Amino acid sequence: MYDIIIIGAGPAGISAAIYGKSRGKKVLVLEKNKVGGLIGNVSTVTHYTAIIKEESGSTFAQRMKEQALDAEVEIRIENVTGTKLTGEIKQVITDRESYESRTVILANGGSGRMLGIPGENLQGVRLNAPKDGPDYKGRNVYVVGGADGAVKEALYLSKIAERVTIVCVEDELACIPEFKERAVKCDNISVMPHSSLTAVYGSGRAEELEFTDNRTGEKHTVKDAQCGVFVYAGIVPNTQMYAELKLDGGYIPTDDSMQTEIPGVFAAGDIRVKKVRQVATAVADGAIAGIHAAAMCR
């Protein structure tokens, strides 16, 4: 029996675990992949207070893991397959075990949004910039998305690739001015505005890309057998298994204490209804959830 079970080991989950553990509670973190969540896969962590110079997603994730383990937080790499959240004792079921807890914090964030287009699963599509970028040294790459995350990865890829094309559904980049100005100044970055990637063709791997002009509906194809496609088209909240909760647009509503409609069940980070989704706000959510969950376990 645990006091607090946390699903997800991203910034929100690790923050919640550290705060819960500091209050003398028995805490378990369940994570299906590795500590860090989505932030662990980015090329660069920016704007977070007190980050180290040239902080990457992997270094940030590693330091989070070390801090949690130093605090003696129990972390298990298991895939959560089901939950029973109502009642005084909560149950969390994984592919290996079944666990019970007095409180649960849902902090398993979101997954990258699929484009839902033909050829999306071909080799060379849906790549990760820090992991796969070096394989495309001197080649052409296409970054799908015009928000902060997409443009930040495009800037990283510009140091590796021959040319980076940002495919942006809007008329112009929707990122913050800092990233936009840097992209404009970069000689090997170009923007394909008001356009969408609508199909990928090839024999086993991406060889030809189809783009659609969102204004005119006109389609055109680009043959580029050595290209890579990096998709940053937003996230989908990982809330599918939480049938006991009422969702708002797929996200979990909470109060200011991060508590959901079910007593003893909290949500933190990108998975909950909120206007700003940043590492800083995820860590804040986690701290609040961890403190209030601990207070319920007296």
Disulfide bonds with the S-S distance in Angstrom:
none
